[in-house]
Amino acid sequence: MLAIRLQRVGRAGYPTYRLAVQESQRHPSSGRVVAYVGSYNPHTKDATVQVELAQKYLDNGAQPTPRVVKLMKEAGVKLPKWVVEANVTKQKSIRHADKLRKNQPKEEVTEAPAEEATVAAE
């Protein structure tokens, strides 16, 4: 089965990605690639997708990853009905919300430091 996934390229500390069509059982960096259908730069959020080529592989059953689905949708690729889109409203729950600083009781401000400042000024 084919998969459309991101393949990391670029120098250390500055990744860029290719949209690669390859066997789903192989590792993205070392598996044999069938075709490259685009590229993505996460620093500039610039994605280029060859729409016709990507559409061809999707029609033949290639499974895109959730991030690739988002990039293809933004590029205007018509996705088949069986492609599952990622839920964008998903929010991570906070484990210990009571320990957050914003949920701690407010400290009472005493006016003693202000009186000391006037005594020291005299």
C-alpha positions as CSV (number, residue, x, y, z in Angstrom):
1,M,0.0,0.0,0.0
2,L,1.2,3.5,-0.8
3,A,1.4,6.4,1.6
4,I,1.9,10.1,1.0
5,R,4.0,11.4,3.9
6,L,6.5,14.1,4.7
7,Q,10.1,13.3,4.2
8,R,12.6,15.5,6.1
9,V,15.3,17.2,4.2
10,G,17.4,20.2,4.8
11,R,20.3,21.1,7.2
12,A,20.5,20.5,10.9
13,G,18.2,22.8,12.8
14,Y,16.4,24.0,9.7
15,P,14.2,21.3,8.3
16,T,12.2,21.3,5.1
17,Y,10.0,18.5,3.9
18,R,9.1,16.7,0.7
19,L,5.7,15.2,0.1
20,A,6.8,11.7,-0.9
21,V,4.7,8.8,-2.2
22,Q,6.3,5.5,-1.0
23,E,5.5,2.1,0.4
24,S,3.7,2.5,3.8
25,Q,5.8,-0.2,5.5
26,R,9.2,1.6,4.8
27,H,10.8,4.3,6.8
28,P,10.3,7.8,5.4
29,S,14.0,8.7,5.2
30,S,15.4,5.4,3.8
31,G,12.6,3.8,1.9
32,R,12.4,3.7,-1.9
33,V,10.3,6.6,-3.1
34,V,7.7,6.2,-5.9
35,A,7.3,9.9,-6.6
36,Y,7.7,13.3,-5.0
37,V,4.4,15.3,-5.2
38,G,5.5,18.6,-3.5
39,S,7.4,20.3,-0.8
40,Y,6.7,22.1,2.5
41,N,8.8,24.7,4.4
42,P,7.5,25.0,8.0
43,H,9.4,28.2,8.6
44,T,7.7,30.2,5.9
45,K,4.5,27.9,5.9
46,D,5.1,27.7,2.1
47,A,3.7,24.5,0.5
48,T,3.9,23.5,-3.1
49,V,1.9,20.6,-4.3
50,Q,1.7,19.2,-7.8
51,V,-2.1,18.9,-7.8
52,E,-2.5,16.5,-10.8
53,L,0.1,14.1,-9.6
54,A,-1.2,14.1,-6.1
55,Q,-4.7,13.5,-7.3
56,K,-3.5,10.6,-9.4
57,Y,-2.0,8.8,-6.4
58,L,-5.0,9.6,-4.2
59,D,-7.4,8.1,-6.8
60,N,-5.2,5.0,-6.8
61,G,-5.5,4.5,-3.1
62,A,-2.5,6.2,-1.5
63,Q,-3.1,7.0,2.1
64,P,-2.0,10.6,3.2
65,T,-1.0,11.4,6.7
66,P,-3.0,14.0,8.7
67,R,-0.5,16.8,8.0
68,V,-0.4,16.0,4.3
69,V,-4.2,16.0,4.2
70,K,-4.1,19.6,5.6
71,L,-1.4,20.7,3.1
72,M,-3.3,19.1,0.1
73,K,-6.6,20.6,1.1
74,E,-5.0,24.1,1.3
75,A,-3.4,23.5,-2.1
76,G,-6.8,22.7,-3.7
77,V,-6.5,18.9,-4.2
78,K,-9.9,17.2,-4.3
79,L,-9.7,14.6,-1.5
80,P,-11.7,11.3,-1.8
81,K,-14.5,10.6,0.7
82,W,-12.5,7.9,2.5
83,V,-9.7,10.4,3.5
84,V,-10.1,11.2,7.2
85,E,-9.4,14.9,8.0
86,A,-7.8,15.8,11.3
87,N,-10.0,17.4,14.0
88,V,-8.7,21.0,14.3
89,T,-10.7,21.8,17.4
90,K,-8.9,19.1,19.4
91,Q,-7.4,20.7,22.6
92,K,-5.0,19.0,25.0
93,S,-6.3,18.8,28.5
94,I,-4.3,20.3,31.4
95,R,-3.4,17.7,34.0
96,H,-3.0,19.8,37.1
97,A,-5.0,23.0,36.4
98,D,-5.1,23.9,40.1
99,K,-1.3,24.3,40.2
100,L,-1.3,27.0,37.5
101,R,-0.3,30.5,38.7
102,K,-3.5,32.0,37.3
103,N,-5.6,29.6,39.4
104,Q,-3.8,30.4,42.6
105,P,-5.4,32.7,45.2
106,K,-4.4,36.3,44.9
107,E,-1.9,37.6,47.4
108,E,-3.0,40.5,49.5
109,V,-1.0,43.6,49.0
110,T,0.0,45.2,52.3
111,E,0.5,48.9,52.6
112,A,3.5,48.5,54.9
113,P,6.1,48.9,52.2
114,A,4.6,52.2,51.1
115,E,4.8,53.6,54.7
116,E,8.4,52.5,55.0
117,A,9.3,54.3,51.8
118,T,7.9,57.6,53.1
119,V,9.8,57.2,56.4
120,A,13.0,56.5,54.6
121,A,12.5,59.5,52.3
122,E,12.3,61.9,55.4
